[in-house]
Amino acid sequence: MKLLSVVPVTLGRPDLGTLLEEAERGLRGSSTTFVRRKKRHWVHVRYSGWITWDVSKSSLLTAQIHSKKPDSEWQLLQAFIGYLNRHLGKHIDSITILFYPD
């Protein structure tokens, strides 16, 4: 499992969780790679696993990357970071990745 901590450019605003939900809603039904299964629970169309995420009161987004195949976890991680970059890039100051043993 990997844990991402995403810091917005300005703490408090914009709310990265709201922006992430809006991006997913806008892409829903078209050629998106992430599909919402439950609130704040996404799966990738090609890579096995799931992503759960939450937002703190200060607008810090934390996401857990879980892969069914540990050897391919990097692909799910790479896909999610790419998604964040494409859709929220101008609102992100930094992303930290914490590595947890399997």
C-alpha positions as a printed Julia matrix, in Angstrom:
102×3 Matrix{Float64}:
   0.0    0.0     0.0
   1.1    3.53   -0.73
  -0.22   6.64    1.0
  -0.26   9.96   -0.83
  -0.48  13.29    0.89
  -1.46  16.07   -1.51
  -0.98  19.66   -0.35
  -2.94  22.42   -2.1
  -1.25  25.63   -3.21
  -3.26  27.55   -0.6
  -4.33  25.67    2.52
  -8.07  25.82    3.04
  -8.94  26.72   -0.55
  -9.52  25.26   -3.01
 -10.84  22.05   -1.52
  -8.96  19.37   -3.46
 -11.65  16.8    -2.68
 -14.35  18.92   -4.27
 -12.15  19.56   -7.3
 -11.39  15.84   -7.63
 -15.09  14.94   -7.46
 -15.93  17.6   -10.07
 -13.23  16.29  -12.41
 -14.55  12.73  -12.08
 -18.16  13.86  -12.64
 -17.14  15.81  -15.72
 -15.38  12.81  -17.23
 -17.97  10.21  -16.22
 -19.24   8.23  -19.19
 -16.44   9.34  -21.49
 -12.91   8.07  -21.84
 -11.86   8.26  -18.2
  -9.49   5.81  -16.57
 -10.88   5.99  -13.03
 -14.38   4.86  -12.14
 -16.17   5.79   -8.93
 -17.43   2.71   -7.05
 -18.47   4.44   -3.83
 -17.98   7.87   -2.37
 -14.22   8.48   -2.32
 -13.5    4.96   -3.57
 -12.22   4.61   -7.14
 -10.98   1.78   -9.32
  -8.9    1.95  -12.48
 -10.28   0.47  -15.7
  -7.05  -1.37  -16.53
  -5.02  -1.87  -13.34
  -6.37  -4.09  -10.57
  -6.8   -2.4    -7.24
  -8.53   0.61   -5.76
  -7.93   4.07   -4.36
  -9.64   5.51   -1.32
  -9.2    9.13   -0.42
 -10.29  11.74    2.08
  -9.79  15.44    2.72
  -8.87  17.11    6.0
 -10.39  20.35    7.27
  -7.35  22.23    5.98
  -8.0   20.81    2.47
  -5.12  18.32    2.55
  -6.0   15.3     0.42
  -4.79  11.87    1.5
  -5.16   8.84   -0.76
  -4.46   5.17   -0.16
  -3.39   3.11   -3.16
  -4.24  -0.59   -2.84
  -3.32  -3.07   -5.54
  -4.5   -6.65   -5.9
  -1.13  -7.41   -7.5
   1.76  -5.95   -5.47
   4.1   -6.1    -8.47
   1.86  -3.75  -10.44
   1.03  -1.28   -7.67
   3.37   1.25   -9.27
   1.08   1.4   -12.34
  -1.95   2.34  -10.25
   0.14   4.88   -8.34
   1.49   6.37  -11.57
  -1.99   6.55  -13.1
  -3.43   8.37  -10.07
  -0.58  10.88   -9.88
  -1.01  11.52  -13.6
  -4.74  12.04  -13.09
  -4.06  14.53  -10.29
  -1.52  16.35  -12.44
  -3.84  16.61  -15.46
  -6.96  17.69  -13.61
  -5.77  19.44  -10.43
  -2.15  20.33  -11.25
  -2.52  24.09  -10.94
  -4.04  23.66   -7.45
  -1.33  21.34   -6.06
   1.75  22.52   -4.21
   3.28  19.12   -3.4
   2.67  15.39   -3.26
   4.35  13.12   -0.72
   4.37   9.34   -1.12
   4.69   7.11    1.94
   5.69   3.5     1.29
   4.2    0.78    3.5
   5.43  -2.82    3.38
   3.03  -5.36    1.94
